[in-house]
Amino acid sequence: MKATLADPSLVRQAGRFVWLELDYDKPVNQPFIGRRGVVYTPSIYILDAADERATASHMGGLTLAELKAFLDHGERVFRGKATTPADAALARADDALGHGKVEDAAVAYREAVGLAPKGWSERPRALGSLTWALWMTRQSQAAAETAAAEAPGMARNSAFVSMVLAGFASSNQGGSAPWADSTRHVLEPLAEEAVTVMSGQRDHRYQLYQQLLHFTQLRGDTAAHKRWGHQWLDEIEAMHPKDDDERSALDIARVDAASDIAEPERVIPALIESEKAMPTSYNTSLRLAQMEVDANRNDEALAAIERGLAHVTGPVGRSWLLSTKGNALYGKGDKAGARAAFEEALTAAKEIGNESNRANNLRNIGRAIATIDKETAQTP
């Protein structure tokens, strides 16, 4: 998404919009993150500077064309040109989403689609936002059924990829429920098609690879699981990053793919090169350490963690690094050291501004500590 925002054609927008990018983890940004109830990154908003009303909101990335249309829509709402009932409902939905009220947003997006006149230009975006809002609030059946009904007839573009992602992920959340099986029957072949739509957002296509891997696990198809993982890694390795932002994005996907198919050794050399290229980024050290722990290279992981801690910017990164340190020490058989590292991670996690992120970190770290305590109590 950063590459899209850096496109030279957006320079002409400087007279219409003031651009603001906020790091999700820096403490100085936590009041805004908390006030907005941000649940997904990237999240993109157009805000009225007078009252911080969100005139347009979006979860996930956008192509350049979609971003320009998004900006136009946000300005129309800002200038009071949302004239139809569907436009008004869409404006309410975007504002609710912009304040982190995702369930309220889903209701209003559904209302907007229901009120839409024939040929309404905002219908694709409203449908996509509805499906994502349902997915984010774990209204899985509704999200999957919406995507299964709408996606087959869509043009094979970025909006199609985004819709299939939200729907297919939701059907996977349904496990073996009858509605999940029936929607997957429609959405699985569309997901296989969507990962080949190169005009789609790369992040969304990569998340679809993850969902295909998840589904092959659900049905116990080991061969297909490996095949999708290798296809994903082959695509990542064929990319030549233009800058550090793109390198970092590719490394996130690289780690996800290697983790899913349990092949950490394949990606460690590339992650070492990324750490050399971005020595002040704690994320590069974190990703390398995670893969080294998975590969049972715990001493190397501990060294990478210390390099990352020297550059960490906030409590999310610190808690992840310290949790990975706990995993590395546990892998070495040092349960006391591991427990101490997890306790440090717990302290850091309590400082995370976003409630959902904080709760997830605290829960995961608490489980790790409980496992060590249980094992220690059972030791004669």
C-alpha positions in Angstrom: 0.0 0.0 0.0 2.9 2.4 0.7 4.0 2.0 -2.9 0.5 3.0 -4.1 0.6 6.1 -1.8 4.0 7.1 -3.2 2.8 7.1 -6.8 3.8 10.4 -8.5 0.3 10.9 -9.9 -1.0 11.5 -6.4 1.1 14.7 -6.1 -1.7 16.7 -7.7 -4.0 15.7 -4.8 -1.9 17.8 -2.4 -4.3 20.7 -2.7 -7.3 18.6 -1.8 -6.0 16.4 1.1 -3.4 16.5 3.9 -1.7 13.1 4.0 -1.1 11.5 7.4 0.5 8.1 8.0 0.5 6.7 11.5 2.8 3.8 12.7 0.5 1.3 14.5 3.0 0.6 17.3 4.4 4.0 18.3 3.1 5.1 21.7 2.5 8.7 20.5 -0.1 7.4 18.0 -2.0 5.2 20.5 -4.7 7.8 21.4 -5.7 8.1 17.8 -5.5 4.3 17.2 -7.6 3.7 20.3 -10.1 6.4 19.5 -10.6 5.0 16.0 -10.8 1.4 17.2 -8.5 0.3 14.4 -8.8 -3.5 14.0 -6.9 -4.1 10.7 -3.9 -2.7 9.0 -3.8 -1.0 6.7 -6.9 1.0 7.5 -7.5 4.1 5.4 -9.7 7.0 6.3 -10.7 10.4 4.9 -11.4 12.6 7.8 -13.1 16.0 8.1 -10.5 18.1 10.0 -13.3 20.1 11.7 -14.8 17.2 13.6 -12.8 14.1 12.6 -15.9 12.7 10.9 -14.9 9.9 8.5 -16.2 10.7 5.1 -14.8 7.5 3.7 -13.3 4.4 5.4 -11.6 1.2 4.1 -10.0 -1.8 5.6 -7.2 -3.4 3.5 -5.2 -2.1 0.6 -6.3 -0.3 -2.6 -5.0 -0.2 -6.1 -4.1 3.2 -7.5 -7.4 3.4 -9.4 -9.4 2.3 -6.4 -7.6 4.9 -4.2 -8.4 7.7 -6.6 -12.1 6.7 -6.6 -12.0 6.4 -2.8 -10.6 10.0 -2.6 -13.3 11.3 -4.9 -16.0 9.6 -2.9 -14.7 11.0 0.4 -14.6 14.5 -1.0 -18.2 14.2 -2.3 -19.4 13.2 1.1 -17.4 16.0 2.7 -19.0 18.5 0.4 -22.5 17.2 1.1 -23.1 15.7 -2.3 -24.3 12.3 -1.1 -27.8 12.8 -2.3 -29.6 9.5 -2.5 -30.7 7.4 0.5 -28.1 4.8 -0.5 -25.4 7.5 -0.5 -26.6 8.6 2.9 -26.5 5.0 4.3 -23.0 4.5 2.8 -21.8 7.7 4.5 -23.1 6.5 7.9 -21.4 3.1 7.3 -18.1 4.7 6.5 -18.3 7.0 9.5 -19.1 4.0 11.8 -16.2 2.1 10.3 -14.0 5.1 10.8 -14.8 5.0 14.5 -14.1 1.3 14.9 -17.9 0.5 15.1 -17.6 -2.4 12.6 -20.9 -4.1 13.5 -22.8 -0.8 13.1 -20.9 -0.3 9.8 -22.0 -3.7 8.5 -25.7 -2.9 9.2 -25.4 0.4 7.4 -23.5 -1.1 4.4 -26.3 -3.7 4.1 -28.8 -0.9 4.2 -26.9 1.0 1.5 -26.9 -2.0 -0.8 -30.6 -2.6 -0.2 -31.5 1.0 -1.1 -29.2 1.3 -4.1 -30.8 2.4 -7.3 -30.0 0.5 -10.5 -26.5 1.2 -11.8 -25.4 2.9 -8.5 -21.7 3.5 -9.0 -20.8 2.8 -5.3 -22.5 -0.6 -5.2 -19.2 -2.6 -5.7 -17.4 -0.7 -2.9 -20.4 -1.0 -0.6 -20.7 -4.7 -1.2 -17.0 -5.2 -0.7 -17.0 -3.2 2.5 -20.1 -5.1 3.7 -18.4 -8.4 3.2 -15.2 -7.3 5.0 -17.2 -5.8 7.9 -19.0 -9.1 8.3 -15.7 -11.0 8.1 -14.1 -8.8 10.7 -16.9 -9.2 13.1 -17.0 -13.0 12.6 -20.4 -13.0 11.0 -18.9 -15.7 8.9 -22.0 -17.3 7.4 -23.3 -13.9 6.2 -19.9 -12.9 4.8 -19.4 -16.2 2.9 -23.0 -16.3 1.5 -22.7 -12.6 0.3 -19.4 -13.4 -1.5 -20.7 -16.7 -2.9 -23.7 -14.8 -4.4 -21.9 -11.8 -5.7 -18.4 -12.8 -6.7 -19.1 -15.2 -9.6 -20.6 -12.4 -11.6 -17.9 -9.8 -10.9 -15.2 -8.6 -13.3 -11.9 -10.3 -12.5 -10.2 -7.3 -10.9 -9.0 -6.1 -7.5 -12.5 -5.8 -6.1 -13.1 -9.5 -7.1 -10.0 -10.6 -5.3 -11.0 -8.6 -2.2 -14.5 -10.0 -2.2 -13.3 -13.6 -2.6 -10.8 -13.2 0.2 -13.4 -12.1 2.7 -15.8 -14.7 1.7 -13.4 -17.7 1.4 -11.8 -16.8 4.7 -15.2 -16.7 6.3 -16.2 -20.1 4.9 -13.0 -21.5 6.3 -13.9 -20.1 9.7 -17.1 -22.2 9.5 -15.2 -25.5 9.4 -17.4 -28.4 8.4 -20.7 -26.6 8.9 -23.1 -27.2 6.0 -23.2 -23.6 5.0 -19.4 -23.5 5.0 -19.2 -26.5 2.7 -21.7 -25.1 0.3 -20.1 -21.6 0.1 -16.6 -23.1 -0.2 -17.9 -25.2 -3.2 -18.5 -21.8 -4.9 -15.6 -19.9 -3.5 -12.7 -22.4 -3.6 -12.4 -22.3 -7.4 -12.8 -18.6 -7.3 -9.9 -18.3 -4.8 -7.7 -20.4 -7.1 -8.6 -18.0 -9.9 -8.2 -14.9 -7.8 -4.5 -15.6 -6.9 -3.7 -15.4 -10.6 -5.4 -11.9 -11.0 -2.2 -9.9 -11.0 -4.2 -6.6 -11.1 -5.4 -7.4 -7.6 -3.9 -6.1 -4.4 -0.8 -8.2 -3.8 -1.6 -8.4 0.0 -5.0 -9.7 -0.7 -3.7 -12.3 -3.2 -1.2 -13.4 -0.6 -3.9 -13.7 2.1 -5.8 -15.9 -0.4 -2.8 -18.2 -0.6 -3.0 -18.5 3.2 -6.7 -19.4 3.0 -6.0 -22.0 0.3 -3.3 -23.5 2.6 -5.8 -23.4 5.5 -8.4 -25.2 3.5 -6.1 -27.9 2.3 -5.2 -28.5 6.0 -9.0 -28.7 6.8 -9.5 -31.5 4.3 -6.1 -33.2 5.1 -4.7 -32.8 1.6 -1.0 -32.7 2.3 0.1 -32.7 -1.4 -2.1 -29.7 -2.2 -1.0 -28.0 0.9 2.7 -28.2 -0.1 1.9 -27.3 -3.7 0.1 -24.1 -2.8 2.9 -23.2 -0.3 5.6 -23.7 -2.9 3.7 -21.8 -5.5 3.4 -18.9 -3.1 7.1 -19.0 -2.1 8.1 -19.2 -5.8 6.1 -16.1 -6.6 7.6 -14.2 -3.6 11.1 -15.2 -4.6 10.6 -14.1 -8.2 9.9 -10.5 -6.9 12.6 -7.9 -6.9 11.7 -5.3 -4.2 11.9 -1.7 -5.4 12.5 -0.3 -1.9 12.6 -1.2 1.8 8.8 -1.0 2.2 8.3 -3.6 -0.5 11.1 -5.8 0.8 9.4 -5.7 4.2 6.0 -6.6 2.8 7.5 -9.5 0.8 9.3 -10.8 4.0 6.0 -10.8 5.9 4.5 -13.1 3.2 7.7 -15.1 3.1 7.5 -15.9 6.8 3.8 -16.7 6.6 4.3 -19.1 3.7 7.3 -20.9 5.2 5.6 -21.2 8.6 2.5 -22.7 7.0 4.4 -25.4 5.2 7.0 -25.8 8.0 10.0 -25.0 5.8 11.8 -22.2 7.7 15.2 -23.1 6.3 14.1 -22.1 2.8 13.6 -18.4 3.7 16.3 -17.8 6.3 19.0 -16.7 3.7 16.6 -14.0 2.3 15.7 -12.8 5.8 19.4 -12.5 6.6 19.9 -10.3 3.5 16.9 -8.2 4.5 18.3 -7.6 8.0 21.6 -6.5 6.4 19.7 -4.1 4.1 17.5 -2.7 6.9 19.7 -2.9 10.0 17.6 -0.4 12.0 14.3 -2.2 11.5 13.4 -4.3 14.4 10.9 -6.2 12.2 13.6 -7.7 10.0 15.3 -9.0 13.1 12.0 -10.3 14.5 11.1 -12.2 11.3 14.6 -13.7 11.1 14.5 -14.8 14.8 11.0 -16.4 14.4 12.2 -18.5 11.5 15.5 -19.4 13.3 13.5 -20.6 16.3 11.3 -22.8 14.0 14.5 -24.2 12.5 15.9 -24.9 16.0 18.7 -22.4 15.5 18.0 -20.9 18.9 21.4 -19.2 19.5 21.2 -17.4 16.2 17.6 -16.4 17.1 18.6 -14.9 20.4 21.3 -12.8 18.7 18.8 -11.5 16.2 16.3 -10.7 19.0 18.9 -8.6 20.8 19.6 -6.7 17.6 15.8 -6.1 17.2 15.4 -4.9 20.8 18.0 -2.2 20.1 15.7 -0.6 17.6 12.1 -1.5 18.7 9.7 1.4 18.5 6.8 0.4 20.8 5.1 -2.2 23.0 3.8 -4.4 20.2 7.2 -5.0 18.7 8.8 -5.4 22.2 6.2 -8.0 23.3 6.7 -10.0 20.0 10.5 -9.9 20.3 10.4 -10.9 24.0 7.9 -13.7 23.3 10.2 -15.0 20.5 13.1 -14.8 23.0 11.0 -17.0 25.4 10.4 -19.5 22.6 14.2 -19.6 21.8 15.2 -20.1 25.4 12.4 -22.8 25.8 13.9 -24.5 22.7 17.3 -24.6 24.4 15.7 -26.2 27.5 16.1 -23.1 29.7 12.6 -23.0 31.1 13.5 -20.5 33.9 15.0 -18.1 31.3 12.0 -18.6 29.0 9.6 -17.8 31.8 11.4 -14.6 32.6 11.4 -13.5 29.0 7.6 -14.2 28.8 7.1 -12.2 31.9 8.9 -9.3 30.3 6.8 -9.7 27.2 3.7 -9.7 29.4 4.7 -6.3 30.9 5.3 -4.9 27.4 2.0 -6.2 26.1 0.0 -4.4 28.8 1.1 -1.1 27.3 -0.4 -1.9 23.8 -3.0 0.7 23.0 -5.3 -1.3 20.8 -7.6 -3.3 23.0 -8.0 -6.3 20.7 -4.2 -6.5 19.9 -3.4 -6.1 23.6 -5.9 -8.9 24.6 -4.5 -11.3 22.0 -0.9 -10.7 23.1 -1.8 -11.1 26.7 -3.7 -14.3 26.1 -0.9 -15.9 24.0 1.8 -15.0 26.4 -0.3 -16.2 29.4 -0.7 -19.6 27.7 3.1 -19.8 27.2 3.7 -19.1 30.9 1.0 -21.5 32.0 2.6 -24.3 29.8 6.0 -23.7 31.5 4.5 -23.7 35.0 2.6 -26.9 34.3 5.7 -28.6 33.1 7.8 -27.3 36.0 5.2 -28.6 38.5 5.3 -32.0 36.9 9.1 -32.3 37.2 10.1 -34.4 40.2 
